[in-house]
Amino acid sequence: MSLDRWESGVTVVRSRWTGLERDSQSVVAATIIVTTGLLELQIPW
């Protein structure tokens, strides 16, 4: 029974970590887009 509780806890932590990663990537992307737009930077793709 304690193993099931431990696995459940790991699943919750993994899920929250994935959410935080996704949110931080969104913030970074938005910052890059806004900065590029405000400074009218040219991105050589």
Rosetta blueprint (number, residue, H / E / L):
1 M L
2 S H
3 L H
4 D H
5 R H
6 W H
7 E H
8 S H
9 G H
10 V H
11 T H
12 V H
13 V H
14 R H
15 S H
16 R H
17 W H
18 T H
19 G H
20 L H
21 E H
22 R H
23 D H
24 S H
25 Q H
26 S H
27 V H
28 V H
29 A H
30 A H
31 T H
32 I H
33 I H
34 V H
35 T H
36 T H
37 G H
38 L H
39 L H
40 E L
41 L L
42 Q L
43 I L
44 P L
45 W L
